[in-house]
Amino acid sequence: MSYTIGIGALLDTETFNLVRSLELDAALATQNYAGLGQPPHVTIKRPFQVVTLDDVNKLCKLLSDTAQQTTAFSVSYSGLNNFGDSTLFLAVQPSKELQKLHESLLSTLKTMFESAESVHEGKEMVFHTSVAVNLEKGQLQTAKEKLRNDVAVSCTIRKLGLFLGLDNNTHWSIISEAELA
């Protein structure tokens, strides 16, 4: 058996609720509820596979160690964007803190697991918070029209989360959280 894992920066309560509200608005407008399958977060490490529960436990330890070496930092959203026609997201303004965290995790994961790197990582990484996923033809435009007021908000990241993909990665559960230093 293998496990699909992702790592994200967890949002404060106010921002979490705002993003969840956007997800609900997009879901109701498109009748596509796939975006509700994951807790709102900023993607730090895109999903990758590990083989054993021991690997998952190693990642929980890595998350804790990484959090202890990272101080709280702010992120700002710069509005809506999309990946093709299938994913609508809130774009996160690039920051040195996010890039450093991402690159540090990639480097450490490369020594732990040979195939932990995913496409569109490293210099190509787009930090984002998904709002609607697995959209079908026409749904992206519908969701964009519903959410046409771009969201310009900032929040302070104080926790990291380790996500486990469930049900063929249609649902994601936070299996470990770690407070930043």
C-alpha positions as CSV (number, residue, x, y, z in Angstrom):
1,M,0.0,0.0,0.0
2,S,1.2,3.6,-0.6
3,Y,0.1,6.9,0.9
4,T,-0.3,10.2,-0.8
5,I,1.1,13.0,1.3
6,G,1.1,16.8,1.0
7,I,2.4,19.6,3.2
8,G,0.6,22.9,3.7
9,A,0.7,26.1,5.7
10,L,-2.5,26.2,7.8
11,L,-4.6,29.3,7.8
12,D,-5.8,31.3,10.8
13,T,-9.4,30.8,11.7
14,E,-10.7,34.0,10.1
15,T,-8.9,33.3,6.8
16,F,-9.9,29.6,6.9
17,N,-13.5,30.6,7.2
18,L,-13.3,33.2,4.4
19,V,-11.7,30.6,2.1
20,R,-14.3,28.0,3.0
21,S,-17.0,30.5,2.2
22,L,-15.5,31.1,-1.2
23,E,-15.3,27.3,-1.7
24,L,-19.0,27.0,-0.8
25,D,-20.0,29.8,-3.1
26,A,-18.1,28.2,-6.0
27,A,-19.5,24.8,-5.2
28,L,-23.1,26.0,-5.1
29,A,-22.6,28.0,-8.3
30,T,-21.1,25.1,-10.3
31,Q,-22.8,22.2,-8.5
32,N,-19.2,20.8,-8.2
33,Y,-18.3,20.1,-4.5
34,A,-14.8,18.6,-5.1
35,G,-13.2,21.7,-3.7
36,L,-14.7,21.0,-0.3
37,G,-12.6,17.8,0.0
38,Q,-9.6,19.5,1.6
39,P,-9.1,21.9,4.4
40,P,-8.2,25.4,3.2
41,H,-4.4,25.9,3.3
42,V,-1.4,27.2,1.3
43,T,0.3,24.5,-0.6
44,I,4.0,24.2,0.5
45,K,4.8,20.7,-0.9
46,R,2.7,19.2,-3.6
47,P,1.4,15.7,-3.1
48,F,3.8,12.8,-3.4
49,Q,3.8,9.1,-2.6
50,V,5.4,7.2,0.4
51,V,5.2,3.4,0.9
52,T,4.9,2.6,4.6
53,L,3.4,3.9,7.8
54,D,7.0,4.3,9.0
55,D,7.5,6.8,6.1
56,V,4.4,8.7,7.3
57,N,5.8,8.8,10.9
58,K,9.1,10.1,9.5
59,L,7.2,12.9,7.8
60,C,5.4,13.8,11.0
61,K,8.8,14.1,12.7
62,L,10.1,16.2,9.7
63,L,7.0,18.5,10.0
64,S,7.7,19.0,13.7
65,D,11.4,19.7,13.2
66,T,10.7,22.0,10.3
67,A,8.1,24.0,12.3
68,Q,10.6,24.4,15.2
69,Q,13.1,26.0,12.8
70,T,10.5,28.3,11.2
71,T,9.1,31.5,12.7
72,A,5.6,32.6,12.0
73,F,5.2,34.6,8.8
74,S,2.6,36.5,6.8
75,V,1.1,35.6,3.4
76,S,-0.9,37.8,1.2
77,Y,-3.4,36.8,-1.5
78,S,-3.3,38.7,-4.8
79,G,-6.6,37.5,-6.2
80,L,-8.0,34.6,-8.2
81,N,-6.1,32.5,-10.8
82,N,-6.4,29.1,-12.3
83,F,-4.5,26.0,-13.4
84,G,-6.0,25.3,-16.8
85,D,-9.8,24.9,-16.8
86,S,-9.9,22.5,-13.8
87,T,-8.7,24.4,-10.8
88,L,-9.6,27.9,-9.4
89,F,-7.3,29.2,-6.7
90,L,-6.4,32.2,-4.6
91,A,-2.9,33.3,-5.7
92,V,-0.4,33.8,-2.9
93,Q,2.1,36.6,-3.4
94,P,5.6,35.1,-3.6
95,S,7.6,35.6,-0.4
96,K,11.1,34.6,0.6
97,E,9.6,32.7,3.6
98,L,7.4,30.5,1.5
99,Q,10.2,29.8,-1.0
100,K,12.8,29.0,1.7
101,L,10.3,26.7,3.4
102,H,9.5,24.9,0.2
103,E,13.1,24.5,-0.9
104,S,14.2,23.3,2.5
105,L,11.4,20.6,2.5
106,L,12.4,19.6,-1.1
107,S,16.0,19.2,-0.1
108,T,15.3,17.2,3.0
109,L,12.7,15.0,1.3
110,K,15.1,14.3,-1.5
111,T,17.4,12.7,1.0
112,M,14.6,10.8,2.7
113,F,12.7,9.6,-0.4
114,E,14.0,9.4,-4.0
115,S,10.8,10.4,-5.7
116,A,9.3,13.1,-3.5
117,E,9.5,15.9,-6.0
118,S,6.5,16.7,-8.1
119,V,6.1,18.7,-11.3
120,H,5.8,22.4,-10.9
121,E,8.0,22.6,-7.8
122,G,11.2,24.4,-7.0
123,K,11.5,27.5,-9.2
124,E,8.2,26.6,-10.9
125,M,6.3,26.4,-7.6
126,V,3.0,28.4,-7.6
127,F,1.9,29.0,-4.0
128,H,-1.8,28.9,-3.8
129,T,-5.0,28.1,-1.9
130,S,-7.4,26.0,-4.0
131,V,-11.0,27.1,-4.1
132,A,-12.5,24.8,-6.7
133,V,-11.0,21.7,-8.2
134,N,-11.9,19.0,-10.7
135,L,-14.0,21.5,-12.6
136,E,-15.6,20.4,-15.8
137,K,-16.3,22.3,-19.0
138,G,-17.8,25.7,-18.3
139,Q,-17.6,25.5,-14.5
140,L,-14.4,27.6,-14.2
141,Q,-16.1,30.5,-15.8
142,T,-19.2,30.1,-13.6
143,A,-17.0,30.0,-10.5
144,K,-15.0,33.0,-11.6
145,E,-18.2,35.0,-12.2
146,K,-19.6,34.0,-8.8
147,L,-16.3,35.0,-7.1
148,R,-15.5,38.0,-9.3
149,N,-14.6,40.2,-6.4
150,D,-11.0,39.3,-6.0
151,V,-9.9,38.6,-2.4
152,A,-7.1,40.7,-1.1
153,V,-6.4,39.5,2.3
154,S,-3.3,38.7,4.4
155,C,-2.9,36.2,7.3
156,T,-0.2,35.0,9.6
157,I,0.9,31.4,9.2
158,R,1.5,29.9,12.6
159,K,1.2,26.1,11.8
160,L,2.1,23.5,9.2
161,G,0.0,20.5,8.4
162,L,0.7,17.1,7.0
163,F,-2.1,16.0,4.7
164,L,-3.1,12.5,3.8
165,G,-5.0,11.8,0.5
166,L,-8.1,9.6,1.0
167,D,-10.6,8.1,-1.4
168,N,-8.3,8.3,-4.4
169,N,-7.1,11.7,-3.3
170,T,-10.6,13.2,-3.5
171,H,-10.5,14.0,0.2
172,W,-7.6,15.2,2.3
173,S,-7.2,14.9,6.0
174,I,-4.7,16.7,8.2
175,I,-3.0,13.9,10.1
176,S,-0.4,16.1,11.9
177,E,-0.1,19.7,12.8
178,A,3.0,21.5,14.1
179,E,3.2,25.0,15.6
180,L,5.9,27.4,14.1
181,A,8.6,28.7,16.4
